[in-house]
Amino acid sequence: MTTTYATQGTTQSAPLALHPDRLLPADPATRRIARDLYETVRDLPIISPHGHTDPSWFADNTPFADPAALFIIPDHYIFRMLYSQGIPLEDLGVPRIDGGPVETDPRKIWRLFAQNQHLLRGTPSRMWLDHAFHELLGVRERLCAENADRIYDHIDARLKTPEYRPRALYERFNIEVLATTEGALDDLCHHRKIAASGWKGRVVTAFRPDGVTDPDAPRFREDIAELGRMTGQDTSTWQGYLAALKDRRRYFIEHGGCTSTDHGHPTARTEDLNETEASALFARVLSSATPDEAECFRGQMLTEMARMSVEDGLVMQIHPGARRGQNPYIQKTFGEAKGDDFPARTDFVHDLKPLLNRFGNNRDLTIILFTLDETTYAREIAPLAGHYPALRIGPAWWFHDSPEGIMRFREQTTETGGFYNTVGFNDDTRAFFSVPARHDVCRRVDCTYLARLVAEHRLDLDEAFKVAADLSYGLAKSAYRL
């Protein structure tokens, strides 16, 4: 492909340097406090309790293919921004569902990105990339059209060395534990291979059952039948279906070190139907469900998953409010998670009430609530978590995983939920090289927030040091039972 794009980027190379006080307060006195706090947490091990890195990387430990395949083709944070400026995803090497032609030359993809990297100025993606280039790959020039090939060759050469294989990077990143996410039908072969290899790195799975709990999932009925074949349960019945899900949860615990579940529902709606009602609803969704019946079933399954978590101890994560597949062209041509998902309004107080009536007072259950609707932080999520023993507040996520988003999160949740109803940070990423960058950003922003409280005499300095360590390390390890 030879399409040419007009750019407003830098064509001449410039130095790439990371300021040691980046993201710390501009006020000198507060900055000194933040700097002292940050120095105590910057090198703490990384607890990455929820994400989407590929477990095969750590099972096979083969080199990453090339810079484009590592940084551009799989990263919807990057290619959605370029797409918004008229650059076709095909030209960035993003695979089409129909196998149609896309750019396959990684160097051309890299050059196109270099010509348009200015589109990421001021975004968290730019910060993560700069961190990866400078701190991990030894790049000392800001990427531009002029040096695109030179930086490509530099990174490509590094990726071919043993020091840049996935396991070596896991250790270099100082990761203590990293969680991936697999669907209910996954055989966890990569996790079993990791366990059998003798490698000391800890990579665990999270149980994501959406494909067999959401009637709108593309293969819902076929996958429920497969669930029955895998477990030997009769999944045409309500009780057999629930028994099969329990079996798979046990399998994930035993073969993947699983400590959590993950539920990506359109809303936070929950239901608490009796067995007769639930069985009848299940029969309807197995044949043909109305939109309301599908939503009702998803809500019932959140309550069923909470009941199972009480029994088996898995931490429950609810990620509602992502309006997925907004752009039919992208959805039809490239599939899911291709940059066309958007935040939607979410009602937690009303929608969670059936589940909370049943399990909200259970001290042995942990439900972590995430939101893409920031208006709910202070109005709903923090007050709920500041009352119900079962609830915790998930960190700023996805569109809000940014310095401003993390700061807004702290400002809107601490007042009512405090620090200890939050769960630290998780990077929720497919981009492995961004893991240390994301955690570093969060640690810097959290220390900035704490420094402000100290400077305003709202928190004593000795307490701030303790909170900084808990936010960076302790809370995630405790909340996710790691």
C-alpha positions in Angstrom: 0.0 0.0 0.0 1.4 3.4 -0.9 -1.2 5.8 0.5 0.4 9.2 1.5 -0.9 11.2 4.4 -0.4 14.9 5.2 1.2 15.3 8.7 1.9 17.9 11.2 4.6 15.9 13.0 8.3 16.5 13.6 10.4 15.4 10.6 13.7 16.2 12.3 14.9 14.0 15.2 15.0 15.5 18.7 16.3 14.1 22.0 14.1 11.7 23.9 14.4 12.3 27.6 12.2 11.6 30.6 12.1 14.3 33.3 12.6 12.7 36.7 9.8 14.9 38.2 7.3 14.2 35.5 3.7 14.2 36.8 4.8 15.5 40.2 3.4 18.8 41.4 4.5 22.1 39.9 4.6 23.8 43.4 8.2 23.2 44.7 7.3 22.5 48.3 4.6 20.0 47.4 6.8 18.5 44.7 9.5 17.8 47.4 6.9 15.8 49.4 5.7 13.9 46.4 9.3 13.1 45.3 10.1 11.7 48.8 6.9 9.6 48.7 7.6 8.4 45.1 11.2 7.3 46.0 9.8 4.8 48.5 7.4 3.2 46.0 9.1 3.5 42.6 10.9 0.2 42.9 8.2 -1.9 44.6 7.3 -5.1 42.8 4.4 -4.8 40.3 1.2 -6.6 41.2 -0.7 -6.8 37.9 -4.0 -8.5 39.0 -6.1 -7.9 35.8 -5.0 -7.7 32.2 -5.0 -9.2 28.7 -1.5 -10.1 27.9 -1.1 -13.4 26.1 -0.1 -16.3 28.3 1.5 -18.0 25.3 4.3 -15.3 25.5 5.4 -16.7 28.9 4.6 -20.4 28.0 6.7 -20.4 24.8 9.1 -17.6 25.7 9.8 -16.8 22.0 11.0 -13.4 20.8 8.5 -10.7 19.9 8.3 -10.5 16.1 9.1 -6.9 15.3 8.4 -3.4 16.5 5.2 -3.0 14.5 3.7 -6.3 15.8 4.6 -5.3 19.3 3.6 -1.7 19.5 1.1 -0.9 16.8 -0.9 -3.7 15.3 -2.4 -5.0 18.5 -2.8 -1.7 20.4 -6.3 -0.1 19.9 -5.2 2.9 22.0 -2.7 3.7 19.2 -4.5 2.8 16.0 -7.9 4.3 17.0 -6.2 7.7 17.2 -4.7 7.3 13.8 -8.0 6.0 12.4 -9.7 9.1 13.7 -7.4 11.1 11.4 -8.4 9.1 8.4 -5.7 6.4 8.3 -7.2 3.1 7.4 -6.7 0.2 9.8 -5.6 -1.9 6.9 -2.6 0.4 6.4 -1.6 -0.2 10.0 -1.6 -4.0 9.5 -4.8 -4.7 11.6 -6.1 -8.0 10.3 -9.5 -8.1 8.6 -12.0 -10.8 9.6 -12.5 -11.8 5.9 -8.8 -12.2 5.3 -8.8 -9.2 3.0 -5.5 -7.4 2.1 -3.8 -5.4 4.7 -0.2 -4.0 5.0 2.1 -6.8 5.9 5.5 -5.1 5.8 6.2 -4.1 9.4 8.7 -1.5 8.4 6.1 0.3 6.3 3.6 0.2 9.2 6.3 1.6 11.5 7.1 4.4 9.1 3.5 5.4 8.8 3.2 5.5 12.6 6.4 7.5 12.9 5.0 10.1 10.4 1.9 10.4 12.5 3.1 9.9 16.1 2.3 13.6 16.7 -1.3 12.6 17.0 -0.6 11.0 20.4 0.9 14.2 21.9 -0.5 14.8 25.4 -2.1 11.3 25.6 -1.3 8.5 28.1 -0.3 6.4 25.1 2.5 8.8 24.3 3.8 8.6 27.9 3.7 4.8 27.9 5.5 4.7 24.5 8.2 7.2 25.6 8.7 5.2 28.8 9.1 1.9 26.9 11.4 3.4 24.3 13.6 5.3 26.7 13.7 3.1 29.8 13.3 -0.4 28.3 14.8 -0.1 24.8 17.4 2.5 25.2 16.1 4.8 22.5 17.4 8.4 22.9 15.7 10.1 20.0 12.1 11.1 19.7 10.5 9.0 17.0 9.8 10.9 13.7 9.8 10.3 10.0 13.5 11.0 9.6 14.7 8.4 12.2 11.9 5.8 11.8 14.1 3.2 10.1 17.0 3.8 12.5 14.8 3.4 15.6 13.1 0.4 14.0 16.4 -1.3 13.5 17.5 -0.5 17.0 14.4 -1.9 18.6 14.3 -4.9 16.2 17.8 -5.8 17.2 17.0 -5.6 20.9 14.0 -7.8 20.5 16.1 -10.6 19.0 18.3 -10.8 22.1 17.6 -13.2 25.1 17.2 -10.2 27.4 14.1 -9.1 25.6 12.2 -12.4 25.6 9.0 -12.4 27.6 10.2 -14.2 30.7 13.4 -12.0 31.0 11.2 -8.9 30.6 8.8 -10.1 33.3 11.7 -10.4 35.7 13.2 -7.1 34.5 9.9 -5.3 35.0 10.0 -6.6 38.7 6.6 -8.2 38.3 5.6 -10.3 41.3 2.4 -11.7 39.8 0.6 -11.0 36.5 -3.0 -12.1 35.7 -4.3 -12.8 32.2 -7.9 -13.3 31.2 -9.4 -16.4 29.6 -12.9 -17.4 28.5 -14.8 -20.1 30.3 -14.0 -22.7 27.5 -10.2 -22.1 27.4 -8.2 -25.2 28.2 -5.5 -23.2 29.9 -2.8 -25.1 28.0 -0.4 -22.1 28.2 -0.9 -21.8 32.0 -0.3 -25.5 32.4 2.8 -25.2 30.3 4.1 -22.4 32.4 3.5 -24.3 35.6 5.3 -27.4 34.2 8.3 -25.4 33.0 9.8 -24.8 36.4 10.0 -21.0 35.7 9.5 -19.0 38.9 7.4 -16.3 37.3 3.8 -16.2 38.5 1.2 -15.9 35.7 -2.3 -16.6 36.8 -5.6 -16.6 34.9 -8.9 -14.8 35.5 -12.2 -16.5 34.7 -14.2 -14.6 32.1 -17.5 -16.3 31.4 -19.3 -13.7 29.3 -19.4 -16.0 26.2 -21.7 -18.4 28.1 -23.6 -15.9 30.3 -24.5 -13.3 27.7 -27.3 -14.3 25.3 -26.0 -11.7 22.9 -22.6 -13.3 22.6 -22.0 -14.5 19.0 -21.8 -18.2 19.9 -23.9 -18.3 23.1 -25.9 -21.4 22.4 -23.1 -23.3 20.7 -20.7 -22.5 23.5 -23.2 -23.6 26.2 -23.4 -26.9 24.4 -19.6 -27.1 24.3 -19.6 -26.2 28.0 -21.7 -29.3 28.6 -19.4 -31.5 26.6 -16.4 -30.3 28.4 -17.8 -30.8 31.9 -20.1 -33.8 31.3 -23.1 -31.8 32.6 -26.5 -31.4 30.9 -26.3 -27.7 30.1 -29.8 -27.8 28.5 -31.1 -27.5 32.1 -30.6 -24.7 34.5 -29.1 -26.8 37.3 -26.8 -28.6 34.8 -25.7 -25.3 33.4 -24.9 -23.9 36.9 -23.0 -27.1 37.7 -21.0 -26.8 34.6 -19.9 -23.3 35.4 -18.9 -24.4 38.9 -16.8 -27.1 37.3 -15.0 -24.6 35.1 -14.3 -22.3 38.0 -12.7 -25.2 39.8 -10.7 -26.0 36.7 -9.4 -22.4 36.5 -8.4 -22.5 40.2 -6.6 -25.8 39.9 -4.9 -25.3 36.5 -4.5 -21.6 36.2 -4.0 -20.3 39.7 -7.2 -18.3 39.3 -8.1 -15.9 42.1 -10.7 -13.7 40.3 -13.6 -13.6 37.8 -14.3 -10.9 35.3 -17.6 -9.8 33.9 -17.9 -7.3 31.1 -21.6 -6.6 31.0 -23.3 -3.7 29.2 -24.9 -2.5 32.5 -24.7 -3.2 36.2 -28.2 -4.7 36.3 -28.6 -7.6 38.7 -31.5 -9.9 39.4 -32.4 -12.3 42.2 -35.0 -14.7 40.7 -36.2 -17.8 42.4 -35.2 -21.2 40.9 -38.4 -21.6 39.0 -38.2 -18.1 37.4 -34.5 -18.5 36.6 -35.0 -21.9 35.0 -37.8 -20.6 32.8 -35.7 -17.6 31.8 -32.8 -19.9 30.9 -35.1 -22.0 28.7 -36.2 -18.8 26.9 -32.7 -17.5 26.3 -31.6 -20.9 24.9 -34.3 -20.6 22.2 -34.9 -16.9 21.4 -34.6 -14.1 23.9 -36.0 -10.6 23.7 -33.5 -7.8 24.6 -35.1 -7.4 28.0 -34.9 -11.1 28.7 -31.2 -11.1 27.6 -30.5 -8.2 30.0 -32.5 -9.9 32.8 -30.5 -13.1 32.3 -27.1 -11.3 32.4 -28.3 -9.7 35.7 -29.3 -13.0 37.1 -25.9 -14.5 36.2 -24.1 -11.7 38.1 -26.0 -12.8 41.2 -25.2 -16.4 40.5 -21.5 -15.6 40.0 -21.6 -13.8 43.4 -23.1 -16.9 45.0 -20.4 -19.1 43.5 -17.7 -16.7 44.7 -19.0 -17.0 48.2 -18.5 -20.7 47.8 -15.1 -20.9 46.1 -13.5 -17.6 47.2 -12.9 -16.1 43.8 -12.8 -12.3 43.8 -15.5 -10.9 41.5 -14.8 -8.0 39.0 -17.7 -6.3 37.3 -16.8 -4.1 34.3 -20.0 -2.6 33.1 -20.8 0.4 30.9 -18.7 -0.3 27.8 -20.8 0.3 24.7 -19.0 -2.2 22.5 -19.0 -2.3 18.7 -20.4 1.3 18.2 -19.1 1.5 14.6 -20.8 -1.3 12.6 -18.1 -1.0 9.8 -15.3 -1.6 12.2 -17.1 -4.4 14.0 -18.0 -6.2 10.8 -14.6 -5.7 9.1 -12.1 -6.1 12.0 -14.1 -7.6 14.9 -14.1 -6.7 18.6 -11.7 -4.5 20.6 -10.7 -2.4 17.6 -11.1 1.0 19.1 -14.8 1.5 18.6 -15.9 0.9 22.2 -17.2 3.8 24.2 -18.3 4.8 27.8 -22.0 4.5 28.6 -24.1 5.8 31.5 -24.3 3.3 34.4 -26.7 3.1 37.4 -25.0 1.2 40.2 -27.3 2.1 43.2 -30.5 0.8 41.6 -29.0 -1.9 39.4 -26.9 -3.6 42.0 -29.6 -3.7 44.7 -30.9 -7.2 44.1 -27.3 -8.6 44.3 -26.5 -6.5 47.3 -29.7 -7.4 49.1 -28.5 -11.0 48.9 -24.7 -10.8 49.3 -23.7 -7.2 50.0 -23.2 -7.7 53.8 -21.1 -10.8 53.3 -17.6 -10.1 54.6 -16.1 -13.2 52.8 -17.1 -11.9 49.4 -15.1 -9.2 47.4 -16.8 -7.5 44.5 -14.7 -4.9 42.7 -16.7 -2.3 40.7 -15.3 -0.6 37.7 -16.9 2.2 35.7 -16.4 4.1 32.5 -19.1 6.6 33.7 -17.0 8.9 35.9 -20.2 10.7 37.2 -20.8 7.6 39.3 -17.6 7.8 41.3 -18.7 10.3 44.0 -22.5 9.8 43.5 -22.7 6.0 43.6 -19.6 3.8 43.7 -17.7 5.4 46.6 -20.8 5.7 48.8 -21.7 2.1 48.1 -18.2 0.8 48.8 -18.1 3.0 51.8 -21.0 1.0 53.3 -21.2 -2.5 51.9 -18.5 -4.9 53.2 -18.5 -6.9 50.0 -17.8 -3.9 47.7 -14.5 -2.4 46.6 -13.8 0.4 44.1 -11.9 -0.6 41.0 -9.2 1.9 39.8 -9.6 4.3 36.9 -9.9 2.1 33.9 -9.5 2.3 30.1 -10.4 5.8 28.9 -9.6 7.1 32.4 -6.3 5.3 32.8 -4.4 8.6 32.5 -2.9 11.2 34.9 -6.0 13.3 34.9 -8.3 10.3 35.1 -6.4 8.8 38.1 -6.4 12.2 39.9 -10.1 12.6 39.3 -10.6 9.1 40.7 -8.7 9.9 43.9 -10.5 13.2 44.3 -14.0 11.7 43.9 -13.7 8.5 45.7 -11.5 9.2 48.8 -14.0 11.5 50.4 -16.6 8.8 50.9 -14.8 5.5 50.1 -11.4 6.2 51.7 -8.2 4.6 50.4 -8.9 1.2 51.9 -12.1 0.5 49.9 -10.0 0.8 46.8 -7.8 -1.9 45.3 -4.6 -0.2 44.1 -4.0 -0.2 40.4 -4.4 -2.7 37.6 -3.1 -2.0 34.1 -5.8 -3.9 32.1 -3.5 -4.1 29.1 -2.7 -6.2 26.1 0.5 -4.2 25.6 3.2 -5.9 27.7 5.8 -3.2 27.3 3.3 -0.6 28.8 2.9 -2.5 32.1 5.8 -0.8 34.0 5.0 2.5 32.4 1.3 2.4 33.5 2.2 1.4 37.1 4.8 4.2 37.2 2.3 6.8 36.1 -0.2 5.7 38.7 2.4 5.7 41.5 3.5 9.2 40.5 -0.1 10.6 40.4 -1.0 8.9 43.7 2.1 10.4 45.3 1.1 13.8 43.9 -2.3 13.5 45.5 -0.9 12.3 48.8 1.6 15.2 48.8 -1.2 17.7 48.4 -3.0 16.2 51.4 0.2 16.5 53.4 0.9 20.0 52.3 -2.6 21.0 53.2 -2.2 19.4 56.7 -5.0 16.9 55.9 -2.7 13.8 56.3 0.4 13.3 58.3 3.6 12.5 56.4 4.2 9.2 58.1 0.6 8.1 57.2 1.2 9.3 53.6 4.2 7.0 53.3 2.1 4.0 54.4 -0.7 4.9 52.1 1.6 5.3 49.1 3.0 1.7 49.7 -0.5 0.3 50.0 -1.8 2.0 46.9 1.2 0.9 44.9 1.5 -2.7 46.2 -0.4 -3.9 49.2 -4.0 -3.2 48.3 -3.9 -5.0 45.0 -2.2 -8.0 46.6 -4.7 -8.2 49.4 -7.9 -7.5 47.4 -7.1 -10.0 44.7 -5.9 -12.6 47.3 -2.5 -12.9 45.7 
